[in-house]
């Protein structure tokens, strides 16, 4: 196993929280999955806001919430690096396909490796 090169101190943690959909660069607005009046972009943005709020208030983490940043997904990852974030959290709800109904997926990338 490899040892991360970064700090293990929680105070050094800076998380980029991404709602996964919404404003999306040249694509305009990406609503994500839609069903029964619900839009993935709105639901994930709400959850991302709650995660950011509690990460700050309960754990004292430094957080950047990139929801509706207007950047495409690869550009949001670059934005996280440019901001000096130590982790990238992208939240998605899935409506079908290989993930089936009523599931969610969280993508967590550590800038320091896994």
C-alpha positions, 0 to 999 in steps of 0.5 A: 500500500502507498502512503498519502503524501498529504497531511492526515490532520482534519484541520488541513482538509479542504473539500470541494463538494459538487452536486453533479448536475445543474449549470454545466459549461457549454451544455447549459443546464443539465437537470440530471435524472427527472421523474415525478416532478423531481430533478436530480440537479435540484435534489443533489444541490440541496444535499450538497448544501447540507453536507457542506453545512454540517462538514463546516459546523460539526467538523470544522472542515474547510469547504467549497460548494461548487454546485452550479459553478457552471463548469463541466465535470472535468473542469470542476475537478481542475477547479478543486485542484486550483483552489487547493482542495484535498478532496473532491466529493461529487453527489449523484442520484441514479434513476436507472441503467446499471445502478437501478432505481432509488440509488445514489452514488458518491464519487470521492477523490482524494488529491493525495491518492487512495 
